């Protein structure tokens, strides 16, 4: 456990851990921000779905068609993280305890640096 001094009223700290083996890199991101309610655990993978509070005027503004290329809207982060991890041959998963916090894990395979610039070394004889 890591104890961190924070100013009064500040959100709990976010902890990041990175570990690696010869074949894999794992990144863990942990918070104590209350977790994801059970009823919303499957919806977090939907684009534009968010558990964040509504805007101050009580609405949640969705992007206009002209703004669809902007990936900084609420509800884009988790689906895109999972998509990028899968694209890179890894995985992304969440473990949440409602009322407590959430741990996110990114698993990525290491690139075989020993193969050098000719990454197609295994097919040289063809």
VMD Tcl script that draws the C-alpha trace (Angstrom):
set ca {
  {0.00 0.00 0.00}
  {1.18 3.48 -0.83}
  {0.12 6.37 1.34}
  {0.07 9.72 -0.39}
  {-0.45 13.11 1.20}
  {-3.14 15.07 -0.61}
  {-4.70 18.43 -0.03}
  {-8.16 18.48 1.60}
  {-10.92 17.85 -0.93}
  {-8.53 16.50 -3.58}
  {-9.49 13.26 -5.32}
  {-7.64 10.13 -4.23}
  {-4.34 9.57 -6.04}
  {-4.07 7.42 -9.15}
  {-1.32 4.82 -8.89}
  {0.53 3.48 -11.93}
  {2.68 0.35 -11.83}
  {4.74 -1.03 -14.71}
  {6.35 -4.44 -14.79}
  {8.01 -6.41 -17.52}
  {9.28 -9.85 -18.34}
  {11.33 -10.83 -21.37}
  {8.11 -11.44 -23.28}
  {5.53 -9.01 -21.88}
  {4.97 -5.56 -20.40}
  {2.10 -4.99 -17.97}
  {0.78 -1.60 -16.90}
  {-1.61 -1.34 -13.96}
  {-3.54 1.87 -13.28}
  {-5.39 1.96 -9.95}
  {-7.73 4.46 -8.39}
  {-9.92 4.64 -5.34}
  {-12.53 6.80 -7.04}
  {-15.60 4.75 -6.18}
  {-15.47 2.10 -8.91}
  {-17.98 1.33 -11.62}
  {-21.51 0.35 -10.53}
  {-22.38 -3.27 -11.36}
  {-25.30 -2.10 -13.50}
  {-22.92 -0.19 -15.79}
  {-20.01 -2.64 -15.98}
  {-20.84 -3.94 -19.48}
  {-21.73 -0.53 -20.89}
  {-18.28 0.99 -20.26}
  {-17.13 -0.60 -23.54}
  {-19.74 1.33 -25.55}
  {-18.45 4.38 -27.39}
  {-19.79 7.67 -25.93}
  {-21.16 5.97 -22.79}
  {-19.93 7.63 -19.61}
  {-20.48 7.32 -15.89}
  {-19.16 10.88 -15.46}
  {-21.61 13.49 -14.19}
  {-23.54 15.52 -16.71}
  {-22.37 18.97 -17.79}
  {-23.20 21.84 -15.40}
  {-26.36 22.61 -17.38}
  {-27.59 19.05 -16.74}
  {-26.99 17.73 -20.25}
  {-24.45 15.49 -21.91}
  {-23.45 16.94 -25.22}
  {-22.76 14.38 -27.93}
  {-20.40 15.30 -30.74}
  {-21.80 16.69 -33.96}
  {-20.96 14.85 -37.20}
  {-18.29 17.48 -37.88}
  {-16.64 16.64 -34.52}
  {-16.68 12.82 -34.83}
  {-12.92 12.71 -35.48}
  {-12.29 14.16 -32.00}
  {-11.67 11.28 -29.59}
  {-11.59 13.39 -26.41}
  {-15.27 13.09 -25.60}
  {-16.54 11.30 -22.53}
  {-16.97 7.63 -23.22}
  {-14.16 7.29 -25.75}
  {-11.22 6.39 -23.49}
  {-11.95 2.83 -22.39}
  {-13.19 1.51 -25.75}
  {-10.20 3.07 -27.54}
  {-7.70 1.74 -24.97}
  {-9.03 -1.76 -25.50}
  {-9.00 -1.36 -29.28}
  {-5.39 -0.08 -29.33}
  {-4.20 -2.83 -26.99}
  {-5.82 -5.49 -29.20}
  {-4.37 -3.88 -32.33}
  {-0.91 -4.16 -30.76}
  {-1.47 -7.85 -29.93}
  {-2.23 -7.29 -26.26}
  {-5.26 -6.91 -24.07}
  {-6.91 -4.39 -21.77}
  {-9.14 -5.31 -18.88}
  {-10.83 -3.68 -15.91}
  {-11.44 -4.95 -12.42}
  {-13.77 -2.71 -10.47}
  {-15.12 -2.83 -6.95}
  {-18.23 -0.64 -6.79}
  {-17.93 1.82 -3.95}
  {-14.16 1.36 -3.77}
  {-12.17 1.79 -6.99}
  {-11.00 0.41 -10.30}
  {-7.85 -1.28 -11.56}
  {-7.08 -1.20 -15.28}
  {-4.53 -3.60 -16.74}
  {-2.80 -3.28 -20.11}
  {-0.91 -6.37 -21.29}
  {1.43 -5.89 -24.25}
  {3.79 -8.35 -25.88}
  {7.37 -7.19 -26.22}
  {8.86 -6.69 -29.64}
  {11.74 -9.05 -30.26}
  {14.54 -6.47 -30.38}
  {17.11 -9.21 -30.99}
  {15.84 -9.70 -34.51}
  {17.25 -6.34 -35.58}
  {16.00 -4.23 -38.48}
  {15.25 -7.26 -40.64}
  {12.11 -8.28 -38.80}
  {11.41 -10.81 -41.55}
  {14.54 -12.78 -40.70}
  {12.54 -16.00 -40.43}
  {11.68 -15.91 -44.14}
  {15.12 -14.99 -45.52}
  {15.52 -18.34 -47.23}
  {12.34 -17.95 -49.26}
}
mol new
graphics top color blue
foreach p $ca { graphics top sphere $p radius 0.5 }
foreach p [lrange $ca 0 end-1] q [lrange $ca 1 end] { graphics top cylinder $p $q radius 0.2 }
display resetview
